[in-house]
Amino acid sequence: VQPNNYSTFYDDQRQNWSIMFESEKAAMDFSKQVCIAKCNSSPGLDSVLCQDLLLGEGQAVEGGDSLEVAYTGWLFQDNGLGQVFDSNVNKDKLLRLKLGSGKVIKGWEEGMLGMKKGGRRYLIIPPTWAYGAQGVAGRVPPDSTLVFEVEVRRVKLMKECSASDGQSVSSRDSLAPSPVPSSDGFSAD
């Protein structure tokens, strides 16, 4: 994904291609379809697939940073998007989370690393990185692959709100909530 509605990619022969789209929406729709095609072409999805739709600005987020996020989540059914099972896009309240705290599914923790404020990303998350065999009663069937479109609306970097030692907790280090008290002003939800 490039500014001004461009997408750039390499083909199997490592040849570089650029495509210019008529609109930002057309570029994003194409990128979403590329991500779905990647998912459908992999024999068994064992990690999170990420596809940037808009890059955003500023510093990339990492473990320990606090975010406010708008999102929509779909079930991945019949090799494409199924029904929406959750969204906060048309609601007043954004989802507040601290990366690495273990408060969201593992696929979000990994899939959102490196995003920037204003960035949008498409995530396809296999069951083992989502709700697994238990699912979510009445909303997510057991062993469901999930698709999310996430947009980072607000970022508070850990170094802006932590002690001066500058240490960050990576989501790869632990799935347990961080023992460091939160001083970022966001609520735990």
Backbone bond lengths (Angstrom), bond angles and torsions (degrees), N, CA, C in turn:
res aa  C-N    CA-C-N  psi(-1)  N-CA   C-N-CA  omega(-1)  CA-C   N-CA-C  phi
1 V - - - 1.453 - - 1.519 107.88 -
2 Q 1.307 116.12 129.09 1.463 122.78 -178.69 1.533 108.78 -126.89
3 P 1.337 117.20 160.06 1.476 118.81 174.99 1.534 111.16 -60.51
4 N 1.315 116.17 161.50 1.470 123.51 177.03 1.527 113.87 62.68
5 N 1.329 116.64 37.88 1.463 123.02 172.51 1.519 114.32 64.74
6 Y 1.320 117.34 33.77 1.458 121.82 175.16 1.518 109.86 -104.74
7 S 1.310 115.64 147.45 1.458 122.25 167.17 1.517 106.65 -126.93
8 T 1.319 116.14 141.39 1.457 121.83 -179.72 1.518 107.83 -126.85
9 F 1.328 116.73 140.02 1.457 120.45 178.44 1.511 110.65 -154.93
10 Y 1.334 115.67 164.81 1.462 123.09 174.70 1.518 108.23 -106.52
11 D 1.325 116.75 142.09 1.462 119.70 174.68 1.528 109.03 -91.83
12 D 1.337 116.38 -174.29 1.467 121.31 -177.21 1.523 113.47 -62.13
13 Q 1.321 117.84 -23.45 1.462 121.83 178.52 1.532 111.77 -94.55
14 R 1.333 116.87 14.19 1.463 124.43 179.63 1.523 112.05 62.42
15 Q 1.321 116.13 28.19 1.458 120.75 175.81 1.527 108.25 -89.45
16 N 1.328 116.48 134.40 1.456 122.24 -176.44 1.531 110.68 -84.45
17 W 1.336 115.90 133.72 1.460 121.79 179.11 1.519 109.03 -127.53
18 S 1.306 116.50 144.87 1.461 122.20 172.73 1.517 108.23 -129.08
19 I 1.320 115.21 138.88 1.458 121.05 178.45 1.523 107.03 -125.18
20 M 1.321 116.77 132.75 1.461 120.43 175.03 1.516 107.87 -106.14
21 F 1.324 116.54 132.19 1.455 122.38 -178.82 1.519 110.42 -105.44
22 E 1.323 115.90 156.78 1.466 120.89 -178.37 1.520 112.64 -70.98
23 S 1.326 117.12 -24.77 1.457 120.00 -178.33 1.527 110.19 -147.76
24 E 1.330 115.18 162.11 1.461 120.79 175.97 1.526 110.46 -61.63
25 K 1.333 116.85 -38.94 1.466 120.96 179.31 1.522 111.04 -62.47
26 A 1.329 118.17 -42.73 1.465 121.36 179.35 1.529 110.66 -63.36
27 A 1.332 117.12 -39.76 1.462 120.81 178.23 1.531 110.39 -64.71
28 M 1.345 117.22 -42.43 1.463 120.75 179.21 1.529 111.26 -66.46
29 D 1.330 117.22 -43.32 1.466 120.47 179.18 1.527 110.92 -60.56
30 F 1.331 116.95 -41.28 1.464 120.98 177.50 1.530 110.08 -62.10
31 S 1.333 116.88 -45.68 1.463 121.12 -179.68 1.521 111.66 -61.60
32 K 1.326 117.50 -37.54 1.466 121.19 177.30 1.526 110.17 -63.24
33 Q 1.333 116.36 -43.43 1.465 120.03 180.00 1.531 111.77 -66.48
34 V 1.337 117.13 -34.44 1.464 120.72 175.87 1.530 109.42 -61.92
35 C 1.322 117.51 -43.48 1.462 121.63 -179.87 1.529 110.98 -64.10
36 I 1.332 116.94 -43.60 1.469 120.80 177.79 1.526 110.06 -62.71
37 A 1.340 117.47 -40.74 1.465 121.23 178.29 1.529 111.13 -63.51
38 K 1.348 116.57 -39.85 1.472 120.12 176.79 1.526 110.24 -60.25
39 C 1.329 115.60 -42.55 1.471 120.32 -179.95 1.522 110.70 -63.69
40 N 1.319 116.22 -46.00 1.466 120.55 -177.70 1.524 112.44 -69.21
41 S 1.318 118.03 -23.12 1.468 120.08 -178.44 1.520 112.96 -91.69
42 S 1.332 117.53 -8.32 1.469 118.68 177.81 1.517 109.13 -91.15
43 P 1.346 116.59 132.78 1.476 120.34 -174.93 1.525 113.67 -59.68
44 G 1.305 117.24 -40.71 1.454 120.81 177.30 1.510 108.51 -148.47
45 L 1.300 116.95 115.72 1.454 120.99 -177.73 1.524 108.83 -72.33
46 D 1.337 117.25 116.71 1.464 119.95 -178.30 1.523 112.95 -121.37
47 S 1.334 116.87 6.71 1.455 120.86 174.49 1.527 108.26 -150.63
48 V 1.309 116.07 173.10 1.464 121.52 -177.90 1.529 109.55 -75.59
49 L 1.327 116.06 132.16 1.466 121.06 171.98 1.518 107.39 -94.39
50 C 1.325 116.35 129.62 1.462 121.97 -179.78 1.514 109.22 -121.20
51 Q 1.317 116.50 137.26 1.456 121.50 174.36 1.512 108.02 -137.13
52 D 1.330 116.34 115.98 1.458 119.82 176.85 1.519 109.84 -68.24
53 L 1.334 116.05 137.65 1.459 122.79 176.09 1.525 109.79 -106.91
54 L 1.326 116.34 -41.37 1.470 124.61 172.15 1.522 106.16 -137.03
55 L 1.317 116.97 139.44 1.462 119.34 -173.72 1.525 114.37 -79.81
56 G 1.302 119.38 -31.47 1.455 121.12 -177.35 1.523 111.12 80.91
57 E 1.326 115.37 -175.06 1.465 120.79 -175.97 1.515 110.28 -135.69
58 G 1.319 115.66 158.76 1.457 120.77 176.36 1.513 112.02 94.44
59 Q 1.320 114.09 -160.41 1.457 121.17 -176.54 1.530 110.77 -82.86
60 A 1.335 115.93 142.93 1.460 121.54 178.20 1.530 110.22 -68.81
61 V 1.336 116.44 140.93 1.463 120.40 -179.66 1.526 110.42 -79.26
62 E 1.330 114.01 150.51 1.455 120.60 176.87 1.516 108.71 -141.31
63 G 1.322 116.34 178.65 1.453 121.11 -179.00 1.520 111.39 -53.88
64 G 1.331 116.40 135.43 1.453 122.49 -179.93 1.519 113.63 98.33
65 D 1.331 117.35 -18.10 1.460 120.80 179.08 1.529 110.02 -77.23
66 S 1.317 116.27 147.57 1.470 122.33 178.85 1.519 109.40 -102.55
67 L 1.324 115.96 138.57 1.458 122.17 -175.26 1.516 110.81 -130.90
68 E 1.328 115.67 153.20 1.457 122.00 165.51 1.522 105.27 -117.43
69 V 1.338 115.52 127.05 1.455 121.49 -167.70 1.525 111.72 -129.60
70 A 1.333 115.59 138.41 1.464 122.00 168.03 1.528 105.57 -102.33
71 Y 1.326 117.25 138.91 1.463 119.53 -175.75 1.521 111.41 -151.95
72 T 1.327 114.04 159.83 1.456 122.72 167.41 1.519 106.62 -135.38
73 G 1.329 116.35 137.48 1.461 121.41 179.51 1.519 111.05 -121.40
74 W 1.337 115.43 132.22 1.459 122.81 177.63 1.519 109.39 -118.66
75 L 1.314 115.97 154.98 1.457 120.90 167.36 1.525 106.76 -80.07
76 F 1.328 116.94 140.22 1.466 121.30 175.30 1.523 106.28 -88.74
77 Q 1.335 116.68 110.24 1.460 121.51 -175.64 1.520 109.80 -134.41
78 D 1.330 117.21 141.82 1.466 122.53 177.33 1.530 111.40 51.38
79 N 1.316 116.43 46.20 1.469 124.13 177.03 1.528 114.27 62.67
80 G 1.311 117.95 23.51 1.464 120.74 178.92 1.519 110.75 -163.46
81 L 1.326 115.21 -165.76 1.452 120.22 -179.24 1.518 111.28 -72.16
82 G 1.311 115.59 129.92 1.453 122.00 173.30 1.516 108.92 -100.19
83 Q 1.323 115.55 -143.85 1.460 119.44 -176.67 1.525 111.77 -78.62
84 V 1.328 115.44 150.47 1.461 121.75 173.82 1.529 107.07 -71.04
85 F 1.333 117.08 131.13 1.463 119.33 177.08 1.523 111.45 -111.08
86 D 1.336 117.32 -14.55 1.459 119.07 179.14 1.531 109.18 -164.23
87 S 1.326 116.19 144.28 1.457 121.37 176.88 1.518 109.58 -163.92
88 N 1.324 115.70 147.83 1.455 119.98 172.71 1.533 110.42 -124.21
89 V 1.331 117.24 12.69 1.458 122.06 -174.76 1.526 112.47 -61.40
90 N 1.305 118.81 -41.94 1.466 121.43 -178.54 1.533 112.33 -98.10
91 K 1.307 116.16 21.88 1.466 120.94 178.98 1.518 108.96 -111.31
92 D 1.319 115.58 162.32 1.458 120.55 -179.26 1.523 113.06 -75.99
93 K 1.334 116.95 -24.57 1.455 120.49 -172.01 1.532 111.64 -103.50
94 L 1.322 115.86 126.36 1.459 121.73 174.60 1.524 109.36 -83.00
95 L 1.327 116.97 157.27 1.458 121.25 174.55 1.524 108.23 -78.47
96 R 1.318 115.75 126.91 1.459 121.50 176.58 1.513 108.29 -103.84
97 L 1.329 115.89 130.59 1.459 119.52 179.73 1.511 110.30 -149.56
98 K 1.317 114.42 156.47 1.454 121.61 175.73 1.520 106.24 -115.65
99 L 1.338 116.46 116.76 1.464 119.93 -178.15 1.525 110.37 -61.75
100 G 1.322 115.29 131.60 1.459 120.88 179.85 1.510 114.22 93.75
101 S 1.335 117.49 -1.32 1.472 119.81 -177.12 1.521 112.41 -85.91
102 G 1.337 118.23 -11.60 1.456 121.17 -179.59 1.519 113.44 78.21
103 K 1.324 118.94 14.22 1.469 122.25 -177.72 1.527 112.48 -87.35
104 V 1.331 117.55 -13.55 1.464 121.59 177.68 1.524 108.40 -124.09
105 I 1.330 116.40 169.33 1.462 119.48 -178.54 1.530 110.91 -61.46
106 K 1.308 115.26 152.42 1.460 122.70 -176.65 1.534 111.37 -57.34
107 G 1.315 117.56 -35.16 1.464 121.55 179.33 1.516 112.73 -62.19
108 W 1.332 117.08 -34.87 1.472 120.62 175.83 1.516 109.63 -71.17
109 E 1.328 116.69 -44.23 1.467 120.70 -178.81 1.532 110.25 -54.81
110 E 1.325 116.85 -45.29 1.464 121.32 -179.22 1.519 111.92 -78.72
111 G 1.323 116.42 -43.17 1.459 120.85 -173.15 1.512 115.01 -69.13
112 M 1.320 117.57 -21.14 1.467 120.20 -177.61 1.524 113.20 -95.14
113 L 1.335 116.80 -10.20 1.463 119.43 177.79 1.524 109.78 -59.12
114 G 1.311 116.43 136.00 1.456 121.16 177.81 1.520 114.83 89.26
115 M 1.335 117.54 -8.19 1.463 119.32 177.70 1.528 109.92 -69.95
116 K 1.332 115.87 161.38 1.457 122.18 178.72 1.521 109.56 -126.23
117 K 1.333 116.17 161.27 1.460 120.98 178.63 1.524 109.73 -55.98
118 G 1.348 115.79 130.71 1.457 121.12 -177.94 1.512 113.14 86.21
119 G 1.325 117.05 -5.33 1.460 121.45 -179.44 1.517 111.56 -77.45
120 R 1.322 114.93 148.79 1.461 121.70 173.99 1.510 107.92 -124.33
121 R 1.325 115.55 141.60 1.459 120.82 -178.25 1.519 109.32 -142.67
122 Y 1.310 114.68 146.76 1.457 123.44 175.40 1.521 106.78 -102.54
123 L 1.315 117.71 129.24 1.459 122.66 -179.90 1.520 109.33 -122.11
124 I 1.317 117.17 130.87 1.467 121.17 170.24 1.518 105.33 -115.14
125 I 1.340 114.56 119.13 1.463 121.58 -168.75 1.527 110.25 -117.51
126 P 1.348 117.24 119.83 1.473 119.92 178.20 1.530 110.99 -69.56
127 P 1.326 117.26 160.06 1.473 121.49 -176.48 1.528 114.24 -53.18
128 T 1.337 117.83 -38.90 1.465 119.89 -177.38 1.525 112.07 -67.23
129 W 1.324 117.92 -19.42 1.461 122.28 178.21 1.527 110.47 -102.35
130 A 1.352 117.01 3.23 1.466 121.88 -178.22 1.530 108.48 -119.96
131 Y 1.327 116.58 -116.85 1.465 120.52 -175.62 1.526 113.65 -101.84
132 G 1.346 117.01 0.32 1.464 121.93 172.84 1.513 114.32 60.78
133 A 1.310 114.54 -149.47 1.462 121.87 -175.41 1.525 112.78 -71.04
134 Q 1.333 118.05 -20.35 1.466 119.38 -178.62 1.524 112.70 -82.97
135 G 1.351 118.53 -29.26 1.465 120.08 -177.53 1.521 110.83 63.48
136 V 1.333 115.60 -161.44 1.469 122.09 175.09 1.521 106.05 -131.05
137 A 1.313 116.47 118.06 1.464 121.85 -174.97 1.524 112.15 -49.50
138 G 1.329 116.32 126.04 1.453 122.40 175.48 1.520 115.22 77.61
139 R 1.337 118.04 -4.84 1.470 119.85 -177.24 1.521 113.76 -129.72
140 V 1.346 117.49 -48.29 1.460 121.76 -177.34 1.521 108.74 -124.31
141 P 1.347 117.23 112.67 1.465 119.68 178.40 1.539 111.28 -62.79
142 P 1.331 116.91 155.87 1.464 119.87 177.24 1.532 111.38 -55.58
143 D 1.317 116.43 148.17 1.469 124.59 177.17 1.520 113.69 55.50
144 S 1.332 116.90 40.58 1.464 121.62 -179.96 1.524 111.76 -92.83
145 T 1.325 114.70 136.27 1.454 121.34 167.83 1.522 106.33 -84.79
146 L 1.331 116.41 137.05 1.457 121.17 -175.49 1.529 110.96 -117.17
147 V 1.331 115.74 150.24 1.460 122.46 175.25 1.527 107.44 -121.77
148 F 1.323 116.20 131.23 1.460 120.85 177.33 1.514 109.52 -127.94
149 E 1.324 115.06 140.93 1.449 120.63 164.40 1.517 104.81 -109.13
150 V 1.332 116.21 119.01 1.458 121.36 -176.65 1.522 109.59 -119.28
151 E 1.325 115.29 143.25 1.456 121.54 176.30 1.519 108.30 -130.63
152 V 1.315 116.75 124.31 1.462 121.84 178.14 1.523 108.02 -83.38
153 R 1.335 115.78 114.00 1.463 120.22 -177.97 1.520 112.55 -94.83
154 R 1.335 116.19 -29.73 1.458 120.23 -177.22 1.523 108.67 -147.35
155 V 1.320 116.43 143.04 1.466 121.51 -179.02 1.523 109.13 -132.96
156 K 1.310 115.86 137.34 1.463 121.51 169.76 1.525 105.38 -127.01
157 L 1.328 115.76 107.22 1.458 120.75 -177.48 1.514 110.20 -68.59
158 M 1.326 115.83 144.74 1.457 121.05 -177.36 1.519 110.96 -57.14
159 K 1.329 117.60 -40.38 1.469 119.48 -176.66 1.524 112.03 -66.70
160 E 1.336 117.68 -18.86 1.461 120.72 177.38 1.515 111.82 -77.69
161 C 1.333 116.63 -19.72 1.464 118.49 -171.89 1.529 112.80 -132.84
162 S 1.349 117.73 19.43 1.462 118.44 -178.72 1.521 110.05 -124.62
163 A 1.302 115.40 -179.40 1.460 121.07 178.16 1.527 109.76 -62.88
164 S 1.311 116.34 164.82 1.462 120.77 -173.88 1.524 113.57 -74.61
165 D 1.331 118.51 -3.84 1.469 118.78 -179.05 1.534 111.65 -70.30
166 G 1.326 118.39 -16.54 1.457 121.85 173.17 1.508 115.01 70.98
167 Q 1.324 118.74 7.58 1.458 119.73 -179.93 1.519 109.36 -70.80
168 S 1.322 115.45 142.27 1.461 118.56 176.10 1.515 108.77 -121.69
169 V 1.300 115.41 150.40 1.455 121.67 178.14 1.515 106.87 -98.35
170 S 1.306 116.60 119.36 1.458 120.04 -179.56 1.508 109.67 -88.06
171 S 1.329 116.34 145.23 1.455 119.93 178.29 1.522 110.50 -65.97
172 R 1.331 117.33 -15.98 1.462 119.69 178.30 1.530 110.94 -79.94
173 D 1.346 116.79 -19.19 1.451 119.92 -176.46 1.526 112.30 -76.46
174 S 1.306 117.16 -35.78 1.455 119.89 -172.87 1.516 110.30 -159.88
175 L 1.307 115.70 143.31 1.457 119.89 173.91 1.516 110.88 -92.69
176 A 1.349 116.56 -10.14 1.452 120.40 -179.18 1.521 109.77 -78.58
177 P 1.328 116.52 153.95 1.461 119.03 177.07 1.528 111.05 -59.06
178 S 1.300 115.71 147.96 1.458 121.19 -179.54 1.525 110.12 -66.34
179 P 1.331 118.32 136.94 1.466 120.53 178.29 1.523 112.45 -76.61
180 V 1.325 117.83 -10.57 1.460 121.43 -179.16 1.523 108.78 -76.79
181 P 1.334 118.63 126.89 1.468 120.19 179.29 1.525 110.51 -60.51
182 S 1.282 115.11 145.00 1.466 120.42 -179.04 1.518 109.66 -82.41
183 S 1.335 115.38 127.90 1.463 119.43 178.10 1.510 109.53 -121.82
184 D 1.337 116.80 22.29 1.446 120.00 -172.53 1.526 113.45 -89.83
185 G 1.325 117.36 -2.69 1.449 119.60 177.78 1.521 113.97 82.25
186 F 1.333 118.63 -6.56 1.453 121.45 177.00 1.530 108.53 -89.30
187 S 1.300 117.06 148.94 1.459 119.49 176.66 1.524 109.31 -77.81
188 A 1.322 116.44 163.44 1.472 121.26 -174.87 1.509 113.75 -69.70
189 D 1.353 118.94 -13.60 1.455 118.78 -177.69 1.529 110.27 -72.70
